Amino acid sequence: MLRKPVVNICLQLGRRRHEGLLGAAAGLHGAPQRRQTSTASGGTVMGVSKQKTIDDLGGPSFATTLYWLFVKGYFQTTQQMQIEHKKIYGNLWKSKYGPLIVVNVASAELIEQVLRQEGRHPIRTEMPHWRGYRELRNKAHGPLTEMGAKWQRIRSILNPRMLKPKHVSSYSNTINEVVTDFIRRVAWLRETSGQGVMVNDLTEELYKFAFEGICSVLFETRMGCMEEVIPEETQKFIFSVGEMFRLSPIIVLFPKSLWPYLPFWKQFIATWDHLFKVAEKLVNKKIEEIQQNVDMDKSMEGAYLTHLLLSEQMTVTEILGSITELLLAGVDTTSNTISWSLYHLAKEPEIQEQLYQEVISACPGDKVPSSEDINKMPLLKAVIRETLRLYPVVPGNARVTAENEIVVGDHLFPKKTLFHLCHYAVSYDDSIFPDPHTFLPQRWLRGGDDRTKQHPFGSVPFGFGIRACLGRRLAELEMYLLLSRVIKHYEVRPDPAGKTVKPITRTLLCPATPINLQFLDRVAAPVEERATA
């Protein structure tokens, strides 16, 4: 009885261009027939060379796509569908969503070709629901929703303090303060949970850590996420972020003309209203602080928000639009990746011990790791990189070729072609990564065996080119500092219940069930650490 309304709802999929949904649905197919494609530069007709086009690609019908999503049950495991459909159609195929056609790309070589031809102003997707809120409330677009030359201007202003190593390393002390509080919170959770050394739902705790960390950098203030009792306003702020991501893939199932009449559209608007309300409050607080110092003839220096306000390159409205989007992009990468890292290290005690020895060698005694110390920890970086290969936060990315027609493989595609880059499928390609389902950080270490010779586009969790992730270096620093200190303080062991945790896609890739781990104090773990200057 439920199938008919589900299909009626899903018939609107073809009119949507939402990246998360297309990343979820693009590449689906179920017809058993294969369409052979030549690996040569083109076919021949009566001896005359013919350039292949999108019409020559095989792929599923819209009905077949719906069948895979809602009958075969892949709606929340769309990352696995990439792998299944690559087996059927090869490295390049098209998916139909009503009038919309998506070209799926599932090899490192072809992904490289797309990204190297994306032009000066590459577009991911239009994100109409996010843009719709901003137009409704007259809010500025940020780096995730803006496009074209306006996007390039925003990125040119935001980039230096987010991507230049010397600026990013200056955030080390701020992040380390949050890490110290997280380590104490783990101890408190063990004491109050009534389960000994067990910490339940680690991802939820790491989400609070990541939220506190990114707010400490962006807004230059603490939100109280590491306190025993989290402030009510902060809890509502965190809840609003989660609700926004939960509602996003639902809204884009419907045509834009119906949004005002949907109850969850009103909820979506309310969550964004609260996010901007809190962000505006924090920005205004910083403006008042700056003004007080100016009135007292004091010099004013600060980190990210202070720099943006003092530089006067952006209006306050533009700063609000950008900093709110940066906040949203900065939480899930850290929380999910560290959750998976600790999950695998708990299951691989030998690798965990090697990492522990590396950390205490670089930072003996009570020394707190700094950004400079991280450079002495290649295994630490390899653990994070291998985790991101196994669990790319964005399992499928989108690109719209807005400026020129491009050639991918032996096919010519016109301008405005929408490509779905199947990063998850490529990450599990055994021709690039031997034993692809095995957690092997050593594959990323220099001087290793042949398995270290991967294709440079085999795993690109932060994207490539001018549209690559703006917060990459900050996210990496946050993950390195947190993981190194957690391993220095605690030996991490698996859940005695022996539960296997698998990933699902909810716009982003995340654990399907809670990750529960045991945290045992290291014998030589210092009671209290001193921060490095």
CORFENPE-V115296 format. One record per residue. RES is the residue in one letter. PHI is phi as a letter, one per 40 degrees, with the letter a starting at -180 (999 if undefined). OMEGA is omega in degrees with one decimal (none if undefined). BURIAL is + if it has 24 or more other ideal C-beta (glycine too) atoms within 12 Angstrom, else -. Layout:
<<RES,PHI,OMEGA,BURIAL> <RES,PHI,OMEGA,BURIAL>>
//
This chain:
<<M,999,-176.7,-> <L,c,-171.9,-> <R,c,-176.9,-> <K,c,177.5,-> <P,c,178.0,-> <V,c,-180.0,-> <V,c,178.9,-> <N,c,177.8,-> <I,c,-173.4,+> <C,c,178.7,+> <L,c,178.3,-> <Q,c,-178.1,+> <L,d,-174.6,+> <G,c,-177.9,+> <R,c,-174.5,+> <R,b,177.8,+> <R,b,-177.7,+> <H,c,-175.1,+> <E,c,-178.4,+> <G,c,-179.1,+> <L,c,179.5,+> <L,c,174.7,+> <G,c,178.9,+> <A,c,-171.3,+> <A,b,-175.9,+> <A,c,178.1,+> <G,g,179.1,+> <L,c,175.8,+> <H,a,-179.0,+> <G,b,179.9,+> <A,c,-175.4,-> <P,c,-177.3,-> <Q,c,174.3,-> <R,b,171.9,-> <R,b,-177.5,-> <Q,c,174.4,-> <T,b,-177.8,+> <S,c,175.1,-> <T,c,177.7,-> <A,c,-176.5,-> <S,c,177.8,-> <G,i,178.0,-> <G,c,177.9,-> <T,b,175.1,-> <V,b,-177.6,-> <M,f,176.4,-> <G,g,-179.0,-> <V,b,-178.5,-> <S,c,-180.0,-> <K,b,178.3,-> <Q,c,178.4,+> <K,c,-179.2,+> <T,b,179.8,-> <I,c,179.4,+> <D,c,-178.6,-> <D,c,-179.4,+> <L,c,171.4,+> <G,c,178.3,+> <G,i,-176.2,+> <P,c,170.5,+> <S,c,178.6,-> <F,c,179.2,+> <A,c,178.8,+> <T,c,176.9,+> <T,d,178.5,+> <L,c,179.6,+> <Y,c,179.5,+> <W,c,-176.5,+> <L,c,-166.2,+> <F,b,177.1,+> <V,c,178.4,-> <K,c,171.1,-> <G,g,-178.8,-> <Y,c,-173.9,+> <F,d,-180.0,+> <Q,b,175.7,+> <T,b,-177.1,+> <T,c,176.4,+> <Q,c,178.7,+> <Q,c,177.9,+> <M,c,175.5,+> <Q,d,-178.3,+> <I,c,-177.8,+> <E,c,-176.9,+> <H,c,172.1,+> <K,c,178.2,+> <K,c,-176.5,-> <I,c,-171.5,+> <Y,b,-178.6,+> <G,g,-171.6,+> <N,c,-174.9,+> <L,a,178.2,+> <W,a,-179.0,+> <K,b,175.4,+> <S,b,-178.0,+> <K,b,175.8,+> <Y,b,-172.2,+> <G,g,179.1,-> <P,c,-176.5,-> <L,c,177.7,+> <I,b,178.2,+> <V,b,176.7,+> <V,c,-178.3,+> <N,c,-177.1,+> <V,b,-171.2,+> <A,b,169.8,+> <S,a,-178.1,+> <A,c,-178.1,+> <E,c,-178.2,+> <L,c,175.0,+> <I,c,177.4,+> <E,d,-179.7,-> <Q,c,179.0,+> <V,c,-174.3,+> <L,c,-180.0,+> <R,c,178.9,-> <Q,b,-171.5,+> <E,c,175.4,+> <G,g,-175.8,+> <R,c,-176.7,-> <H,b,-178.6,+> <P,c,-179.6,+> <I,b,173.8,+> <R,c,170.1,+> <T,a,-174.3,+> <E,c,-176.8,+> <M,f,-171.2,+> <P,c,-178.1,+> <H,c,176.0,+> <W,c,179.0,+> <R,c,180.0,+> <G,c,177.5,+> <Y,c,-177.3,+> <R,c,177.5,+> <E,c,179.3,-> <L,c,-175.3,-> <R,b,-180.0,+> <N,f,177.2,-> <K,c,179.4,+> <A,c,174.0,+> <H,c,178.0,+> <G,b,-175.9,+> <P,c,179.4,+> <L,c,-174.5,+> <T,b,-179.6,+> <E,c,-178.2,+> <M,b,173.5,+> <G,g,-176.7,-> <A,c,178.3,-> <K,c,176.6,-> <W,c,-178.7,+> <Q,c,178.0,-> <R,c,179.9,-> <I,c,-178.5,+> <R,c,-179.0,+> <S,c,178.3,-> <I,c,-176.0,+> <L,c,-171.6,+> <N,d,-170.6,+> <P,d,-176.4,-> <R,c,179.5,+> <M,b,-172.1,+> <L,b,179.6,+> <K,c,-175.2,-> <P,d,-176.6,-> <K,c,178.0,-> <H,c,-178.6,-> <V,c,-179.7,+> <S,c,179.5,+> <S,c,178.1,+> <Y,c,-174.4,+> <S,d,-177.7,+> <N,c,178.4,+> <T,c,-179.6,+> <I,c,-179.2,+> <N,c,175.9,+> <E,c,178.5,+> <V,c,178.0,+> <V,c,177.9,+> <T,d,179.5,+> <D,c,178.7,+> <F,c,179.0,+> <I,c,176.1,+> <R,c,180.0,+> <R,c,176.8,+> <V,d,178.3,+> <A,c,179.3,+> <W,c,179.1,-> <L,c,178.3,+> <R,c,-176.1,+> <E,c,-173.0,-> <T,b,-176.3,-> <S,c,-177.4,-> <G,g,-179.3,-> <Q,b,176.5,-> <G,g,-175.2,-> <V,c,-176.7,+> <M,c,170.5,+> <V,b,-177.3,+> <N,c,177.9,+> <D,f,-176.7,-> <L,d,-178.3,+> <T,c,178.7,+> <E,c,178.2,+> <E,c,179.0,+> <L,c,175.0,+> <Y,c,177.3,+> <K,c,177.7,+> <F,c,-177.1,+> <A,c,178.3,+> <F,c,178.6,+> <E,c,-178.1,+> <G,c,-177.3,+> <I,c,176.4,+> <C,c,179.3,+> <S,c,179.6,+> <V,c,-173.9,+> <L,c,-176.3,+> <F,c,178.9,+> <E,f,179.2,+> <T,a,177.1,+> <R,c,-176.6,+> <M,b,177.6,+> <G,g,-178.2,+> <C,c,-178.3,+> <M,c,178.6,+> <E,c,179.2,-> <E,c,174.4,-> <V,b,-176.1,-> <I,c,-180.0,+> <P,d,-176.1,-> <E,d,-179.5,-> <E,c,178.0,-> <T,c,177.8,+> <Q,c,179.7,-> <K,c,177.6,-> <F,c,179.0,+> <I,c,179.6,+> <F,c,-179.2,+> <S,c,177.0,+> <V,c,179.8,+> <G,c,179.2,+> <E,c,179.8,+> <M,c,178.7,+> <F,c,179.8,+> <R,c,-175.8,-> <L,c,-174.9,+> <S,d,-177.8,+> <P,c,177.1,+> <I,c,-176.0,+> <I,c,-175.1,+> <V,c,171.1,+> <L,c,-174.0,+> <F,b,175.6,+> <P,c,-175.6,+> <K,d,-178.3,+> <S,c,-179.4,-> <L,c,-174.0,-> <W,d,-176.8,+> <P,d,-176.5,-> <Y,c,-177.8,-> <L,c,179.1,+> <P,c,-179.3,-> <F,c,171.1,+> <W,c,177.6,+> <K,c,176.0,-> <Q,c,179.2,+> <F,c,178.2,+> <I,c,-178.8,+> <A,c,179.5,-> <T,c,177.8,+> <W,c,177.4,+> <D,d,-178.5,+> <H,c,178.8,+> <L,c,-179.9,+> <F,c,178.5,+> <K,c,180.0,-> <V,c,179.5,+> <A,c,179.0,+> <E,c,178.2,+> <K,c,-179.0,-> <L,c,178.5,+> <V,c,179.3,+> <N,c,176.8,-> <K,c,178.9,-> <K,c,177.6,+> <I,c,178.2,+> <E,c,178.8,-> <E,c,178.5,+> <I,c,-178.4,+> <Q,c,177.7,-> <Q,c,178.9,-> <N,c,177.1,-> <V,c,-179.9,-> <D,c,-179.2,-> <M,c,179.5,-> <D,f,176.6,-> <K,c,175.1,-> <S,c,-175.5,-> <M,b,174.8,-> <E,b,179.5,-> <G,a,-176.7,+> <A,c,-165.9,+> <Y,c,-175.9,+> <L,c,178.7,+> <T,d,179.0,+> <H,c,-178.9,+> <L,c,-178.8,+> <L,c,-177.4,+> <L,c,-177.7,+> <S,c,179.1,-> <E,f,175.7,-> <Q,c,178.9,-> <M,b,173.9,+> <T,c,178.0,-> <V,c,177.9,+> <T,c,178.6,-> <E,c,178.3,+> <I,c,178.5,+> <L,d,180.0,+> <G,c,-176.8,+> <S,c,-173.9,+> <I,c,177.0,+> <T,c,178.5,+> <E,c,176.5,+> <L,c,177.9,+> <L,c,-178.4,+> <L,c,-176.8,+> <A,c,-170.7,+> <G,c,-172.0,+> <V,c,-171.5,+> <D,c,-179.4,+> <T,d,-178.1,+> <T,c,-174.0,+> <S,c,-178.7,+> <N,c,-176.7,+> <T,c,178.8,+> <I,c,176.1,+> <S,d,179.9,+> <W,c,179.1,+> <S,c,-179.8,+> <L,c,177.3,+> <Y,d,-179.1,+> <H,c,177.6,+> <L,c,176.9,+> <A,c,180.0,+> <K,c,-178.9,+> <E,b,-175.0,+> <P,c,179.2,-> <E,c,177.6,-> <I,c,178.5,+> <Q,c,179.4,+> <E,c,176.7,-> <Q,c,178.8,+> <L,c,178.4,+> <Y,d,179.6,+> <Q,c,177.9,-> <E,c,-178.0,+> <V,c,-177.1,+> <I,c,174.8,+> <S,c,179.4,-> <A,c,-177.4,+> <C,b,-177.9,+> <P,c,175.7,-> <G,g,-176.8,-> <D,c,-179.5,-> <K,c,177.7,+> <V,c,179.2,+> <P,d,175.7,+> <S,b,178.2,+> <S,c,177.5,+> <E,c,179.1,-> <D,c,-178.4,+> <I,d,-179.6,+> <N,c,177.7,-> <K,c,-175.3,-> <M,b,-179.5,+> <P,c,180.0,+> <L,c,177.1,+> <L,d,179.3,+> <K,c,-179.8,+> <A,c,178.2,+> <V,c,179.2,+> <I,c,-178.1,+> <R,c,178.5,+> <E,c,177.0,+> <T,c,179.4,+> <L,c,173.9,+> <R,c,-179.0,+> <L,c,-175.2,+> <Y,b,177.2,+> <P,c,-175.5,+> <V,d,174.3,+> <V,b,-174.3,+> <P,c,177.1,+> <G,a,-178.6,+> <N,b,-178.7,+> <A,b,174.4,+> <R,a,173.3,+> <V,b,179.4,+> <T,c,-170.1,+> <A,c,-169.3,+> <E,b,-173.8,-> <N,b,168.0,-> <E,c,-177.1,-> <I,b,176.4,+> <V,b,176.9,+> <V,b,-173.7,+> <G,g,177.3,+> <D,b,-179.6,+> <H,b,175.3,+> <L,b,-178.3,+> <F,b,-178.6,+> <P,c,173.5,-> <K,d,178.2,-> <K,g,172.0,-> <T,c,178.3,+> <L,c,179.0,+> <F,b,171.9,+> <H,b,-177.7,+> <L,c,-172.8,+> <C,c,-175.9,+> <H,c,-178.0,+> <Y,c,-179.9,+> <A,c,-179.5,+> <V,c,179.6,+> <S,c,-179.6,+> <Y,b,177.4,+> <D,c,-175.1,+> <D,c,174.4,-> <S,c,176.8,-> <I,b,-177.9,+> <F,b,176.0,+> <P,d,-175.7,-> <D,f,-170.7,-> <P,c,-178.3,+> <H,c,-177.9,-> <T,c,177.7,-> <F,c,-175.9,+> <L,b,179.1,+> <P,d,-176.8,+> <Q,c,179.1,+> <R,c,-178.8,+> <W,c,-177.9,+> <L,c,177.1,-> <R,c,177.6,-> <G,g,179.1,-> <G,c,-179.2,-> <D,c,-173.9,-> <D,c,-177.1,-> <R,c,-179.7,-> <T,c,-175.8,-> <K,c,-178.7,-> <Q,c,172.3,+> <H,c,-177.1,-> <P,c,178.3,-> <F,b,177.5,+> <G,c,177.3,+> <S,a,-179.4,+> <V,b,-173.4,+> <P,c,180.0,+> <F,b,179.1,+> <G,g,-175.6,+> <F,a,173.7,+> <G,g,-173.1,+> <I,c,178.3,-> <R,b,176.6,+> <A,c,-175.6,+> <C,d,-179.2,+> <L,c,-175.8,+> <G,c,-174.9,+> <R,d,-174.2,+> <R,c,178.1,+> <L,c,179.0,+> <A,c,179.2,+> <E,c,179.5,+> <L,c,179.8,+> <E,c,-179.1,+> <M,c,-179.7,+> <Y,c,-178.1,+> <L,c,-178.8,+> <L,c,-175.4,+> <L,c,-179.1,+> <S,c,-177.3,+> <R,c,175.7,+> <V,c,180.0,+> <I,c,177.7,+> <K,c,-177.0,+> <H,c,-170.7,+> <Y,b,164.4,+> <E,c,-174.9,+> <V,b,-179.6,+> <R,b,-177.0,+> <P,c,172.0,+> <D,c,179.8,+> <P,d,178.8,-> <A,c,175.9,-> <G,g,-178.3,-> <K,c,174.9,-> <T,c,-179.4,-> <V,b,179.8,+> <K,b,-179.5,-> <P,c,170.1,+> <I,b,179.4,+> <T,b,171.6,+> <R,b,-166.5,+> <T,g,174.3,+> <L,b,179.3,+> <L,c,-177.0,+> <C,a,178.5,+> <P,c,-179.4,+> <A,c,-179.9,-> <T,b,-178.8,-> <P,d,173.1,-> <I,c,179.7,+> <N,b,-177.4,+> <L,b,175.1,+> <Q,c,178.1,+> <F,b,-179.5,+> <L,b,179.1,+> <D,c,171.7,-> <R,c,-178.7,-> <V,c,-176.0,-> <A,c,-177.1,-> <A,c,179.0,+> <P,c,178.5,-> <V,c,-177.6,-> <E,a,-178.7,-> <E,b,174.0,+> <R,b,-179.8,-> <A,c,177.0,-> <T,c,-178.9,-> <A,c,none,->>
//
